[in-house]
Amino acid sequence: MWTDIATFDPWTSFFGGILIGLAAVLLLAVNGKIAGISGILGGLFTARGADVGWRIAFIAGLIASPLLLRLTHFDNTVDDVNGTLTALLLGGFLVGFGARLGSGCTSGHGVVGLSRLSRRSIVATLSFMTAGFLVVNLVRHVL
């Protein structure tokens, strides 16, 4: 979904960022776990006992949040995705592959890892941001 720049509100992003940071801090403080979405989802398939509940709750929150925003009419995004289903599936596969290759995703490395000044996360974040910039430029300006 693309954000409508004419109705962009920086406060929404500001408070959203605070909520993401707060969720990451709470998960680390309460459970001792890093809020990396790919690790949380991937670990759900091998989790046992008490480790299952918090993972399901976290993923349910990820799914429920945009639905709640939509119901409250607080959502200011436009439902217009410029791409074919094949391109979207390929992009999703490549993101998942990159998350496995980099031993984490943007949330784990980019939010929690950078705040902990992890060298591995700094390198991973620079790598996926650079790859993202290059792919967007390639798709929009070359292809």
TIMI-2910 file (N, C-alpha, C, CB; in pm, 1 decimal, decimal comma, always signed):
<rs>
+----------+----------+----------+----------+----------+----------+----------+----------+----------+----------+----------+----------+------+
!      n_x !      n_y !      n_z !     ca_x !     ca_y !     ca_z !      c_x !      c_y !      c_z !     cb_x !     cb_y !     cb_z ! resn !
+----------+----------+----------+----------+----------+----------+----------+----------+----------+----------+----------+----------+------+
!    +84,1 !   -116,8 !     +0,0 !     +0,0 !     +0,0 !     +0,0 !    +89,3 !   +124,0 !     +0,0 !    -96,0 !     -0,7 !   +121,6 !  Met !
!    +49,3 !   +220,9 !    -74,4 !   +124,2 !   +345,6 !    -84,1 !    +58,3 !   +451,9 !     +2,9 !   +133,3 !   +393,2 !   -230,9 !  Trp !
!   +139,3 !   +527,7 !    +74,1 !    +84,4 !   +635,1 !   +155,3 !    +51,9 !   +753,5 !    +66,1 !   +182,6 !   +676,1 !   +267,0 !  Thr !
!    -63,5 !   +812,0 !    +86,0 !   -105,0 !   +929,8 !    +12,0 !    -27,7 !  +1049,1 !    +67,5 !   -259,9 !   +952,2 !    +21,8 !  Asp !
!    +67,6 !  +1101,5 !     -7,9 !   +155,8 !  +1207,4 !    +39,5 !    +80,9 !  +1336,7 !    +67,9 !   +264,7 !  +1232,9 !    -61,5 !  Ile !
!    -34,0 !  +1356,0 !     +4,6 !   -111,8 !  +1478,0 !    +28,3 !   -171,2 !  +1478,9 !   +168,7 !   -223,5 !  +1491,2 !    -76,0 !  Ala !
!   -196,3 !  +1361,1 !   +226,5 !   -252,4 !  +1354,1 !   +360,7 !   -151,8 !  +1298,4 !   +460,9 !   -378,1 !  +1269,0 !   +360,5 !  Thr !
!    -24,6 !  +1298,7 !   +425,6 !    +78,8 !  +1245,8 !   +514,9 !    +83,2 !  +1326,9 !   +643,9 !   +217,1 !  +1247,3 !   +445,7 !  Phe !
!    +83,6 !  +1256,0 !   +753,7 !    +89,6 !  +1318,6 !   +885,6 !   +213,1 !  +1264,7 !   +957,3 !    -41,3 !  +1290,9 !   +968,6 !  Asp !
!   +315,6 !  +1346,9 !   +979,5 !   +436,9 !  +1296,8 !  +1044,6 !   +412,4 !  +1247,5 !  +1186,9 !   +542,0 !  +1404,7 !  +1046,7 !  Pro !
!   +307,7 !  +1295,5 !  +1252,1 !   +279,0 !  +1251,6 !  +1388,8 !   +238,0 !  +1105,2 !  +1391,0 !   +168,8 !  +1338,1 !  +1451,3 !  Trp !
!   +169,0 !  +1060,5 !  +1288,0 !   +130,4 !   +919,9 !  +1280,6 !   +255,0 !   +832,1 !  +1276,3 !    +41,4 !   +893,9 !  +1156,7 !  Thr !
!   +351,4 !   +869,8 !  +1194,6 !   +476,7 !   +794,2 !  +1185,9 !   +554,0 !   +801,7 !  +1317,0 !   +563,4 !   +846,9 !  +1070,7 !  Ser !
!   +556,6 !   +918,9 !  +1377,3 !   +626,9 !   +938,7 !  +1503,5 !   +570,9 !   +847,1 !  +1612,1 !   +617,3 !  +1085,2 !  +1547,5 !  Phe !
!   +439,0 !   +850,3 !  +1629,9 !   +378,1 !   +768,2 !  +1733,9 !   +383,4 !   +619,3 !  +1699,1 !   +233,8 !   +811,1 !  +1756,4 !  Phe !
!   +373,8 !   +587,5 !  +1571,0 !   +389,3 !   +448,4 !  +1529,4 !   +528,3 !   +396,2 !  +1561,6 !   +361,7 !   +434,2 !  +1380,6 !  Gly !
!   +629,8 !   +478,2 !  +1537,3 !   +767,1 !   +440,2 !  +1570,7 !   +786,3 !   +420,0 !  +1719,6 !   +863,7 !   +544,9 !  +1521,0 !  Gly !
!   +724,7 !   +507,9 !  +1799,0 !   +732,5 !   +492,5 !  +1944,6 !   +667,3 !   +361,4 !  +1988,1 !   +664,9 !   +612,1 !  +2015,7 !  Ile !
!   +552,4 !   +328,7 !  +1930,3 !   +484,8 !   +203,8 !  +1965,7 !   +567,7 !    +81,1 !  +1926,0 !   +347,4 !   +197,8 !  +1898,5 !  Leu !
!   +631,9 !    +86,2 !  +1809,9 !   +718,3 !    -25,3 !  +1767,6 !   +835,4 !    -39,9 !  +1863,9 !   +770,2 !     -3,4 !  +1622,8 !  Ile !
!   +899,1 !    +70,9 !  +1898,5 !  +1010,5 !    +66,7 !  +1992,9 !   +967,9 !    +16,5 !  +2129,2 !  +1072,6 !   +203,5 !  +2006,5 !  Gly !
!   +852,9 !    +63,1 !  +2176,9 !   +800,8 !    +19,5 !  +2306,5 !   +772,0 !   -130,8 !  +2306,0 !   +673,2 !    +97,9 !  +2342,0 !  Leu !
!   +712,4 !   -180,6 !  +2197,6 !   +683,7 !   -323,8 !  +2186,8 !   +813,7 !   -404,6 !  +2189,0 !   +604,1 !   -353,7 !  +2057,6 !  Ala !
!   +915,8 !   -355,7 !  +2119,3 !  +1045,0 !   -425,8 !  +2116,3 !  +1109,5 !   -427,5 !  +2254,2 !  +1139,8 !   -359,8 !  +2014,9 !  Ala !
!  +1104,7 !   -314,5 !  +2324,7 !  +1162,3 !   -306,5 !  +2459,6 !  +1086,6 !   -396,9 !  +2556,2 !  +1160,5 !   -161,2 !  +2510,7 !  Val !
!   +953,9 !   -394,6 !  +2549,5 !   +873,4 !   -478,4 !  +2639,1 !   +897,7 !   -627,0 !  +2614,6 !   +724,9 !   -446,8 !  +2621,7 !  Leu !
!   +906,4 !   -667,6 !  +2489,1 !   +931,3 !   -807,6 !  +2458,1 !  +1067,6 !   -850,2 !  +2511,6 !   +923,2 !   -831,6 !  +2306,5 !  Leu !
!  +1167,6 !   -764,4 !  +2497,5 !  +1301,2 !   -795,9 !  +2547,6 !  +1302,7 !   -797,5 !  +2700,5 !  +1403,9 !   -694,4 !  +2494,4 !  Leu !
!  +1236,9 !   -700,0 !  +2763,3 !  +1236,6 !   -690,9 !  +2909,7 !  +1155,7 !   -802,7 !  +2974,9 !  +1181,3 !   -556,5 !  +2953,2 !  Ala !
!  +1039,7 !   -834,6 !  +2918,3 !   +950,4 !   -932,0 !  +2980,6 !   +989,4 !  -1075,6 !  +2945,7 !   +806,6 !   -905,6 !  +2938,1 !  Val !
!  +1019,8 !  -1101,0 !  +2818,3 !  +1047,9 !  -1237,9 !  +2772,6 !  +1194,7 !  -1264,6 !  +2742,2 !   +967,4 !  -1267,2 !  +2650,4 !  Asn !
!  +1274,7 !  -1159,6 !  +2734,5 !  +1414,6 !  -1179,0 !  +2696,6 !  +1430,1 !  -1216,0 !  +2550,3 !  +1477,3 !  -1285,8 !  +2782,6 !  Gly !
!  +1330,4 !  -1180,9 !  +2468,3 !  +1330,7 !  -1216,2 !  +2325,8 !  +1344,7 !  -1092,0 !  +2240,5 !  +1202,6 !  -1291,8 !  +2287,9 !  Lys !
!  +1409,5 !  -1106,8 !  +2126,7 !  +1426,9 !   -996,9 !  +2031,9 !  +1307,5 !   -994,6 !  +1936,9 !  +1560,8 !  -1011,3 !  +1952,8 !  Ile !
!  +1254,2 !   -875,9 !  +1913,2 !  +1135,7 !   -859,4 !  +1828,8 !  +1172,1 !   -861,7 !  +1681,5 !  +1064,0 !   -729,3 !  +1862,4 !  Ala !
!  +1217,3 !   -974,7 !  +1634,3 !  +1244,4 !   -996,6 !  +1492,9 !  +1132,6 !  -1081,3 !  +1436,2 !  +1382,8 !  -1064,4 !  +1470,9 !  Gly !
!  +1056,9 !  -1026,4 !  +1344,4 !   +935,7 !  -1093,3 !  +1297,2 !   +966,7 !  -1227,7 !  +1231,3 !   +861,4 !  -1003,7 !  +1199,1 !  Ile !
!  +1071,2 !  -1233,0 !  +1150,0 !  +1101,4 !  -1360,5 !  +1083,5 !  +1139,5 !  -1467,6 !  +1185,4 !  +1215,1 !  -1342,4 !   +981,1 !  Ser !
!  +1210,1 !  -1430,0 !  +1291,0 !  +1245,2 !  -1526,3 !  +1394,9 !  +1125,2 !  -1569,7 !  +1477,1 !  +1349,9 !  -1468,1 !  +1485,8 !  Gly !
!  +1035,6 !  -1474,8 !  +1504,6 !   +914,9 !  -1507,4 !  +1580,7 !   +826,6 !  -1602,1 !  +1500,4 !   +836,9 !  -1379,2 !  +1617,5 !  Ile !
!   +805,7 !  -1570,7 !  +1373,7 !   +722,1 !  -1656,0 !  +1288,7 !   +789,2 !  -1790,5 !  +1263,2 !   +692,1 !  -1585,9 !  +1155,4 !  Leu !
!   +917,9 !  -1789,2 !  +1227,9 !   +989,0 !  -1914,2 !  +1201,7 !   +995,9 !  -2002,6 !  +1324,7 !  +1128,7 !  -1885,4 !  +1151,9 !  Gly !
!  +1014,8 !  -1940,9 !  +1441,3 !  +1022,0 !  -2016,9 !  +1565,0 !   +889,8 !  -2076,8 !  +1607,3 !  +1073,1 !  -1930,5 !  +1673,4 !  Gly !
!   +780,7 !  -2026,6 !  +1552,9 !   +648,8 !  -2078,7 !  +1587,3 !   +634,1 !  -2224,6 !  +1543,4 !   +539,2 !  -1992,8 !  +1523,0 !  Leu !
!   +702,1 !  -2261,4 !  +1436,4 !   +690,9 !  -2397,7 !  +1384,4 !   +769,4 !  -2498,5 !  +1466,7 !   +737,9 !  -2402,2 !  +1241,4 !  Phe !
!   +863,8 !  -2451,1 !  +1549,1 !   +942,8 !  -2541,3 !  +1632,8 !   +923,7 !  -2514,3 !  +1781,3 !  +1089,1 !  -2529,6 !  +1597,6 !  Thr !
!   +839,7 !  -2417,6 !  +1815,8 !   +821,1 !  -2378,5 !  +1956,2 !   +745,7 !  -2485,9 !  +2033,8 !   +745,8 !  -2244,9 !  +1965,3 !  Ala !
!   +773,5 !  -2488,7 !  +2163,9 !   +706,6 !  -2583,4 !  +2252,7 !   +658,7 !  -2509,0 !  +2377,5 !   +801,9 !  -2701,1 !  +2291,2 !  Arg !
!   +550,3 !  -2554,6 !  +2434,6 !   +501,8 !  -2505,7 !  +2563,1 !   +470,8 !  -2357,4 !  +2565,0 !   +601,5 !  -2535,4 !  +2668,1 !  Gly !
!   +525,9 !  -2287,8 !  +2663,7 !   +498,2 !  -2145,3 !  +2684,9 !   +553,5 !  -2057,6 !  +2572,9 !   +556,3 !  -2100,7 !  +2817,6 !  Ala !
!   +645,1 !  -2110,4 !  +2496,5 !   +705,0 !  -2032,6 !  +2387,6 !   +607,2 !  -2010,3 !  +2272,3 !   +829,9 !  -2102,7 !  +2336,0 !  Asp !
!   +502,2 !  -2089,6 !  +2265,5 !   +404,4 !  -2079,3 !  +2157,3 !   +310,6 !  -1960,1 !  +2178,3 !   +323,1 !  -2209,0 !  +2146,7 !  Val !
!   +263,0 !  -1939,8 !  +2300,4 !   +161,4 !  -1840,2 !  +2329,4 !   +202,1 !  -1698,1 !  +2294,1 !   +126,4 !  -1846,4 !  +2472,7 !  Gly !
!   +319,7 !  -1655,8 !  +2337,7 !   +360,5 !  -1518,0 !  +2309,4 !   +385,2 !  -1497,4 !  +2161,6 !   +485,7 !  -1482,0 !  +2388,3 !  Trp !
!   +432,4 !  -1600,9 !  +2091,6 !   +454,2 !  -1588,9 !  +1946,8 !   +321,1 !  -1569,2 !  +1873,7 !   +527,0 !  -1714,4 !  +1892,3 !  Arg !
!   +220,9 !  -1648,2 !  +1910,1 !    +89,1 !  -1634,5 !  +1848,0 !    +30,2 !  -1497,5 !  +1878,8 !     -6,0 !  -1745,7 !  +1896,5 !  Ile !
!    +43,1 !  -1452,2 !  +2004,0 !     -9,5 !  -1320,8 !  +2042,4 !    +59,1 !  -1209,5 !  +1964,7 !     +7,9 !  -1297,8 !  +2193,0 !  Ala !
!   +190,1 !  -1219,4 !  +1946,4 !   +264,9 !  -1117,3 !  +1873,5 !   +220,2 !  -1111,7 !  +1727,9 !   +415,9 !  -1144,7 !  +1881,8 !  Phe !
!   +209,6 !  -1227,0 !  +1663,5 !   +168,4 !  -1232,4 !  +1523,0 !    +22,3 !  -1188,5 !  +1508,2 !   +187,5 !  -1375,2 !  +1466,2 !  Ile !
!    -62,2 !  -1226,6 !  +1603,3 !   -202,6 !  -1182,3 !  +1599,3 !   -209,5 !  -1030,1 !  +1608,4 !   -284,5 !  -1246,9 !  +1714,9 !  Ala !
!   -124,3 !   -969,7 !  +1690,5 !   -119,4 !   -824,1 !  +1700,4 !    -76,4 !   -759,5 !  +1570,2 !    -25,7 !   -782,5 !  +1811,1 !  Gly !
!    +17,1 !   -822,2 !  +1499,6 !    +61,7 !   -769,8 !  +1370,1 !    -52,4 !   -771,3 !  +1268,0 !   +181,1 !   -851,9 !  +1317,3 !  Leu !
!   -132,5 !   -875,1 !  +1273,6 !   -244,3 !   -886,6 !  +1179,9 !   -359,8 !   -795,6 !  +1221,1 !   -292,4 !  -1032,1 !  +1171,5 !  Ile !
!   -386,4 !   -787,0 !  +1351,1 !   -500,8 !   -709,7 !  +1400,6 !   -479,5 !   -558,8 !  +1389,3 !   -528,8 !   -745,9 !  +1545,0 !  Ala !
!   -356,9 !   -512,4 !  +1401,1 !   -331,3 !   -367,6 !  +1402,6 !   -381,1 !   -294,8 !  +1278,5 !   -184,5 !   -342,8 !  +1417,8 !  Ser !
!   -344,9 !   -338,2 !  +1157,2 !   -397,1 !   -265,7 !  +1040,7 !   -548,1 !   -280,1 !  +1025,5 !   -329,0 !   -314,6 !   +914,6 !  Pro !
!   -602,7 !   -393,5 !  +1068,3 !   -747,8 !   -410,7 !  +1062,3 !   -816,6 !   -313,0 !  +1157,9 !   -786,9 !   -556,6 !  +1096,9 !  Leu !
!   -760,7 !   -295,2 !  +1276,2 !   -815,4 !   -199,8 !  +1372,4 !   -805,5 !    -57,1 !  +1319,2 !   -742,3 !   -211,4 !  +1506,9 !  Leu !
!   -693,5 !    -23,8 !  +1256,2 !   -679,5 !   +109,4 !  +1196,2 !   -784,6 !   +131,5 !  +1088,3 !   -538,7 !   +127,5 !  +1137,1 !  Leu !
!   -808,4 !    +29,7 !  +1008,7 !   -908,3 !    +40,0 !   +902,3 !  -1047,5 !    +61,0 !   +960,5 !   -906,2 !    -85,8 !   +814,2 !  Arg !
!  -1078,9 !    -11,9 !  +1067,1 !  -1211,0 !     +1,1 !  +1129,6 !  -1231,8 !   +137,2 !  +1195,5 !  -1230,2 !   -108,2 !  +1232,6 !  Leu !
!  -1124,8 !   +196,7 !  +1245,8 !  -1136,1 !   +327,0 !  +1312,2 !  -1119,8 !   +442,3 !  +1214,8 !  -1032,7 !   +338,7 !  +1422,5 !  Thr !
!  -1099,4 !   +412,4 !  +1088,4 !  -1079,8 !   +513,0 !   +983,5 !   -957,7 !   +600,1 !  +1009,6 !  -1203,3 !   +600,7 !   +971,5 !  His !
!   -861,8 !   +545,3 !  +1085,5 !   -737,6 !   +618,1 !  +1113,8 !   -633,3 !   +588,5 !  +1006,8 !   -683,0 !   +580,7 !  +1253,3 !  Phe !
!   -660,8 !   +490,0 !   +925,1 !   -569,6 !   +447,3 !   +819,6 !   -571,4 !   +546,9 !   +704,5 !   -606,6 !   +306,9 !   +769,5 !  Asp !
!   -455,3 !   +600,3 !   +666,3 !   -449,3 !   +698,3 !   +557,6 !   -374,9 !   +644,1 !   +436,0 !   -382,4 !   +826,1 !   +606,0 !  Asn !
!   -381,8 !   +514,1 !   +413,9 !   -313,7 !   +455,5 !   +299,2 !   -410,7 !   +435,3 !   +184,4 !   -248,3 !   +322,8 !   +337,2 !  Thr !
!   -354,0 !   +421,5 !    +66,3 !   -431,3 !   +399,3 !    -54,9 !   -411,7 !   +254,4 !    -96,0 !   -388,8 !   +497,5 !   -169,4 !  Val !
!   -518,8 !   +182,8 !   -122,5 !   -509,9 !    +42,0 !   -161,4 !   -481,9 !    +28,0 !   -310,0 !   -638,7 !    -31,7 !   -125,3 !  Asp !
!   -364,5 !    +68,7 !   -351,7 !   -328,3 !    +60,2 !   -492,1 !   -186,7 !     +5,5 !   -501,0 !   -340,0 !   +198,8 !   -562,6 !  Asp !
!   -175,1 !   -120,1 !   -535,9 !    -44,2 !   -183,5 !   -547,6 !    -13,0 !   -196,2 !   -695,5 !    -40,5 !   -323,3 !   -476,0 !  Val !
!    +96,2 !   -135,3 !   -736,7 !   +136,1 !   -138,6 !   -877,6 !   +227,1 !   -258,3 !   -901,4 !   +207,4 !     -6,5 !   -918,7 !  Asn !
!   +167,1 !   -370,0 !   -931,6 !   +246,7 !   -488,5 !   -958,6 !   +155,2 !   -607,0 !   -983,0 !   +343,2 !   -517,4 !   -842,7 !  Gly !
!   +208,5 !   -704,8 !  -1050,9 !   +131,8 !   -826,0 !  -1077,2 !   +141,7 !   -918,7 !   -957,0 !   +182,2 !   -897,0 !  -1205,6 !  Thr !
!    +54,0 !  -1016,0 !   -949,8 !    +58,9 !  -1114,4 !   -842,8 !   +191,5 !  -1189,8 !   -846,8 !    -59,4 !  -1212,3 !   -853,7 !  Leu !
!   +240,4 !  -1219,7 !   -966,2 !   +368,5 !  -1288,8 !   -980,6 !   +482,0 !  -1205,6 !   -922,3 !   +396,5 !  -1319,9 !  -1128,2 !  Thr !
!   +483,2 !  -1075,3 !   -952,3 !   +587,8 !   -987,6 !   -899,0 !   +580,1 !   -978,9 !   -747,7 !   +576,8 !   -847,9 !   -959,7 !  Ala !
!   +458,2 !   -971,7 !   -693,5 !   +441,6 !   -965,3 !   -548,3 !   +487,1 !  -1094,0 !   -480,5 !   +296,0 !   -937,1 !   -513,1 !  Leu !
!   +453,0 !  -1208,4 !   -538,2 !   +495,9 !  -1336,9 !   -482,7 !   +647,8 !  -1352,0 !   -491,0 !   +427,2 !  -1452,9 !   -556,7 !  Leu !
!   +705,7 !  -1312,6 !   -603,5 !   +850,6 !  -1319,9 !   -619,3 !   +920,0 !  -1228,0 !   -518,3 !   +891,2 !  -1282,2 !   -763,4 !  Leu !
!   +867,4 !  -1107,3 !   -502,1 !   +923,5 !  -1014,0 !   -404,8 !   +914,4 !  -1068,1 !   -263,4 !   +852,7 !   -880,3 !   -413,3 !  Gly !
!   +800,9 !  -1126,1 !   -227,9 !   +785,0 !  -1185,3 !    -94,6 !   +881,1 !  -1300,3 !    -72,1 !   +642,5 !  -1233,3 !    -74,9 !  Gly !
!   +898,8 !  -1384,3 !   -174,5 !   +993,9 !  -1494,8 !   -164,5 !  +1135,8 !  -1442,6 !   -144,4 !   +987,1 !  -1582,9 !   -289,9 !  Phe !
!  +1174,0 !  -1340,3 !   -221,3 !  +1309,4 !  -1285,7 !   -209,7 !  +1333,6 !  -1219,4 !    -73,9 !  +1334,6 !  -1184,9 !   -321,0 !  Leu !
!  +1231,9 !  -1152,5 !    -21,3 !  +1245,4 !  -1092,9 !   +112,0 !  +1263,1 !  -1203,3 !   +216,5 !  +1121,4 !  -1004,8 !   +146,1 !  Val !
!  +1183,0 !  -1308,1 !   +206,9 !  +1195,8 !  -1420,4 !   +300,1 !  +1330,7 !  -1488,8 !   +289,1 !  +1085,7 !  -1521,4 !   +275,8 !  Gly !
!  +1377,5 !  -1507,7 !   +166,6 !  +1508,5 !  -1567,8 !   +144,6 !  +1618,5 !  -1480,3 !   +203,9 !  +1532,9 !  -1590,0 !     -5,3 !  Phe !
!  +1607,5 !  -1350,0 !   +183,3 !  +1705,9 !  -1257,3 !   +238,7 !  +1705,4 !  -1255,7 !   +390,5 !  +1680,7 !  -1118,4 !   +186,8 !  Gly !
!  +1587,2 !  -1267,0 !   +449,3 !  +1578,5 !  -1270,8 !   +595,5 !  +1646,5 !  -1396,0 !   +650,1 !  +1431,5 !  -1265,9 !   +641,1 !  Ala !
!  +1628,4 !  -1508,2 !   +582,5 !  +1695,6 !  -1631,4 !   +627,0 !  +1845,8 !  -1621,8 !   +603,8 !  +1638,5 !  -1754,6 !   +553,2 !  Arg !
!  +1885,1 !  -1567,0 !   +489,6 !  +2027,2 !  -1552,6 !   +458,2 !  +2096,3 !  -1458,2 !   +555,9 !  +2045,0 !  -1501,9 !   +315,1 !  Leu !
!  +2028,4 !  -1352,2 !   +595,6 !  +2085,7 !  -1253,6 !   +686,7 !  +2062,4 !  -1284,3 !   +833,2 !  +2030,3 !  -1119,7 !   +656,3 !  Gly !
!  +2008,2 !  -1401,1 !   +861,3 !  +1978,7 !  -1442,8 !   +999,5 !  +1893,1 !  -1341,0 !  +1072,6 !  +2107,9 !  -1465,3 !  +1076,8 !  Ser !
!  +1795,5 !  -1285,8 !  +1004,0 !  +1704,7 !  -1190,9 !  +1066,0 !  +1644,6 !  -1098,9 !   +962,1 !  +1776,3 !  -1110,0 !  +1172,8 !  Gly !
!  +1546,8 !  -1020,8 !  +1006,7 !  +1474,8 !   -933,7 !   +915,1 !  +1492,6 !   -787,8 !   +954,5 !  +1326,5 !   -970,1 !   +912,1 !  Cys !
!  +1419,7 !   -702,2 !   +887,5 !  +1433,7 !   -558,1 !   +911,5 !  +1396,8 !   -520,3 !  +1054,2 !  +1347,1 !   -479,9 !   +814,1 !  Thr !
!  +1301,1 !   -588,0 !  +1111,9 !  +1262,7 !   -553,2 !  +1249,0 !  +1368,6 !   -598,3 !  +1349,0 !  +1127,4 !   -616,0 !  +1284,1 !  Ser !
!  +1418,6 !   -718,1 !  +1333,7 !  +1521,0 !   -767,7 !  +1425,8 !  +1651,8 !   -692,4 !  +1413,8 !  +1545,4 !   -913,9 !  +1402,0 !  Gly !
!  +1701,0 !   -678,4 !  +1291,2 !  +1827,5 !   -607,4 !  +1269,5 !  +1810,4 !   -455,9 !  +1274,0 !  +1887,7 !   -647,8 !  +1135,9 !  His !
!  +1708,6 !   -406,8 !  +1201,5 !  +1693,1 !   -262,7 !  +1185,4 !  +1642,7 !   -190,3 !  +1307,6 !  +1602,2 !   -235,7 !  +1074,3 !  Gly !
!  +1557,9 !   -251,8 !  +1386,9 !  +1503,9 !   -185,1 !  +1505,7 !  +1584,2 !   -223,7 !  +1629,2 !  +1355,0 !   -220,9 !  +1525,4 !  Val !
!  +1587,4 !   -353,4 !  +1659,8 !  +1651,2 !   -397,6 !  +1783,3 !  +1803,5 !   -402,4 !  +1769,6 !  +1598,1 !   -534,8 !  +1823,4 !  Val !
!  +1852,1 !   -457,4 !  +1659,7 !  +1997,4 !   -470,3 !  +1643,0 !  +2070,1 !   -337,3 !  +1637,2 !  +2027,2 !   -547,4 !  +1518,6 !  Gly !
!  +2014,3 !   -241,3 !  +1561,5 !  +2078,3 !   -109,5 !  +1554,4 !  +2075,9 !    -38,0 !  +1689,1 !  +2009,5 !    -23,1 !  +1448,9 !  Leu !
!  +1967,2 !    -52,8 !  +1763,8 !  +1960,3 !    +13,2 !  +1894,0 !  +2059,5 !    -47,2 !  +1993,1 !  +1818,8 !     +4,0 !  +1950,1 !  Ser !
!  +2099,4 !   -171,7 !  +1969,7 !  +2200,3 !   -236,5 !  +2054,0 !  +2341,3 !   -219,1 !  +1998,4 !  +2168,9 !   -384,7 !  +2068,6 !  Arg !
!  +2353,1 !   -145,2 !  +1886,4 !  +2481,1 !   -120,9 !  +1818,4 !  +2551,9 !   -251,0 !  +1778,6 !  +2572,8 !    -38,4 !  +1908,3 !  Leu !
!  +2472,6 !   -348,6 !  +1736,0 !  +2526,9 !   -475,9 !  +1689,8 !  +2592,6 !   -456,8 !  +1553,6 !  +2416,0 !   -583,8 !  +1682,4 !  Ser !
!  +2719,4 !   -493,9 !  +1543,1 !  +2790,7 !   -480,6 !  +1414,7 !  +2723,9 !   -563,9 !  +1306,4 !  +2937,9 !   -523,1 !  +1429,8 !  Arg !
!  +2683,4 !   -685,1 !  +1342,0 !  +2617,3 !   -773,0 !  +1245,4 !  +2488,8 !   -708,8 !  +1193,6 !  +2586,6 !   -910,0 !  +1309,2 !  Arg !
!  +2413,9 !   -643,0 !  +1282,0 !  +2289,1 !   -577,7 !  +1241,7 !  +2315,8 !   -453,5 !  +1157,7 !  +2206,4 !   -540,4 !  +1364,6 !  Ser !
!  +2422,0 !   -381,1 !  +1187,9 !  +2457,8 !   -263,8 !  +1106,7 !  +2489,0 !   -307,9 !   +964,0 !  +2579,7 !   -188,4 !  +1168,3 !  Ile !
!  +2568,4 !   -413,5 !   +950,2 !  +2602,4 !   -465,1 !   +816,7 !  +2477,4 !   -517,3 !   +746,5 !  +2708,8 !   -577,3 !   +826,6 !  Val !
!  +2393,1 !   -591,6 !   +818,5 !  +2270,2 !   -645,9 !   +758,2 !  +2177,5 !   -534,0 !   +713,2 !  +2196,9 !   -737,7 !   +857,8 !  Ala !
!  +2160,4 !   -432,3 !   +797,9 !  +2070,9 !   -321,6 !   +763,2 !  +2123,6 !   -244,1 !   +643,4 !  +2053,1 !   -227,5 !   +882,7 !  Thr !
!  +2251,9 !   -215,4 !   +641,5 !  +2310,7 !   -148,2 !   +524,6 !  +2293,1 !   -232,4 !   +398,7 !  +2460,4 !   -119,6 !   +548,2 !  Leu !
!  +2306,4 !   -363,2 !   +411,6 !  +2292,1 !   -452,8 !   +296,1 !  +2149,4 !   -454,0 !   +242,8 !  +2334,1 !   -594,7 !   +333,7 !  Ser !
!  +2050,0 !   -472,2 !   +330,3 !  +1913,9 !   -480,1 !   +277,0 !  +1860,7 !   -345,1 !   +234,5 !  +1821,5 !   -540,5 !   +379,3 !  Phe !
!  +1905,1 !   -237,7 !   +296,0 !  +1862,6 !   -104,8 !   +249,7 !  +1923,4 !    -74,9 !   +112,6 !  +1903,6 !     +4,9 !   +352,2 !  Met !
!  +2051,0 !   -106,1 !    +94,8 !  +2116,2 !    -84,6 !    -33,7 !  +2050,2 !   -169,1 !   -142,7 !  +2265,8 !   -117,6 !    -23,8 !  Thr !
!  +2023,7 !   -295,5 !   -111,5 !  +1957,8 !   -382,8 !   -208,7 !  +1819,0 !   -329,3 !   -244,1 !  +1947,0 !   -526,1 !   -153,6 !  Ala !
!  +1745,5 !   -281,4 !   -145,6 !  +1612,4 !   -225,4 !   -170,4 !  +1618,2 !   -103,3 !   -260,4 !  +1545,4 !   -189,1 !    -39,2 !  Gly !
!  +1712,0 !    -11,4 !   -232,4 !  +1727,2 !   +107,8 !   -315,9 !  +1760,8 !    +69,2 !   -459,8 !  +1836,3 !   +200,1 !   -258,7 !  Phe !
!  +1853,3 !    -25,7 !   -476,4 !  +1894,6 !    -67,0 !   -610,5 !  +1779,6 !   -133,3 !   -687,3 !  +2013,5 !   -163,0 !   -601,6 !  Leu !
!  +1705,2 !   -220,9 !   -620,4 !  +1595,1 !   -290,4 !   -687,8 !  +1484,9 !   -192,7 !   -727,9 !  +1537,6 !   -400,1 !   -597,1 !  Val !
!  +1449,7 !    -99,3 !   -639,0 !  +1346,0 !     -1,0 !   -673,2 !  +1389,7 !    +81,9 !   -793,2 !  +1315,6 !    +91,2 !   -552,6 !  Val !
!  +1514,0 !   +127,5 !   -793,5 !  +1563,3 !   +205,7 !   -907,2 !  +1568,4 !   +123,0 !  -1035,0 !  +1701,7 !   +261,4 !   -876,5 !  Asn !
!  +1608,9 !     -1,7 !  -1023,7 !  +1613,4 !    -89,3 !  -1140,2 !  +1474,2 !   -111,6 !  -1196,7 !  +1677,5 !   -222,8 !  -1104,3 !  Leu !
!  +1378,2 !   -143,2 !  -1111,9 !  +1242,6 !   -171,8 !  -1156,8 !  +1174,6 !    -46,7 !  -1211,6 !  +1160,5 !   -230,3 !  -1042,4 !  Val !
!  +1192,7 !    +65,9 !  -1146,0 !  +1122,7 !   +189,1 !  -1189,8 !  +1188,7 !   +261,3 !  -1306,2 !  +1112,5 !   +284,3 !  -1074,9 !  Arg !
!  +1318,9 !   +252,0 !  -1318,5 !  +1387,2 !   +333,5 !  -1418,2 !  +1455,8 !   +254,1 !  -1531,2 !  +1488,8 !   +417,7 !  -1349,4 !  His !
!  +1479,9 !   +126,4 !  -1510,7 !  +1547,6 !    +49,0 !  -1612,8 !  +1450,7 !    -47,7 !  -1681,3 !  +1665,1 !    -27,2 !  -1551,9 !  Val !
!  +1372,8 !   -118,9 !  -1601,6 !  +1281,0 !   -217,8 !  -1660,2 !  +1159,5 !   -144,6 !  -1706,0 !  +1243,2 !   -330,6 !  -1559,4 !  Leu !
+----------+----------+----------+----------+----------+----------+----------+----------+----------+----------+----------+----------+------+
</rs>
